[in-house]
Amino acid sequence: MFVANQGNNSVAVFAIDPGAGRLTDTGKSIAVPIPDGITLYYR
């Protein structure tokens, strides 16, 4: 799951446990200036 964080200018990456639905922080993030939304593009 990707979560936009405007206050930190980043997009955080979380893993989803399919059985329990719990989120786990992967410790990964992507620097993005002023993220305000996320659009996924499939080819």
N, C-alpha and C positions, 0 to 999 in steps of 0.2 A: 504494500500500500504506500502511496506517495502522499505526503502531507506538506502543503505549502505553509511556510512560516514567515510572514511579512516582517515580524519584529526582529528576525535573525537573518533575513535575506538568504534563505536557503529552502531546499525541499528535503525533508527527512524521509528515510526509507524504513518501513516497518514490515516484518514478516507476520503473516496471519496463520494461526493454528486452525486448520480446517475443521477439526473435531470440536474444539471448544470455542472457537471464534476469538481467542485472545490475540492481542497484538504484542509483538516483541520488537524492541528497538534493535535494528541491525548494526547501529553505530555508524551507518553510512549516511552521508548527506551530499547534496549537490548545491554549490553556490549559485544563486540566481538573484539578480537585482530586483527587488520588490515583487516577489511572486504573489499573484492575487488569484490564480486559478490554474488548473491543470487540465490539459486536453490530451487524450490518448489518440494516437493515429495508427491505424492498422493498415498494412499493405495487402 
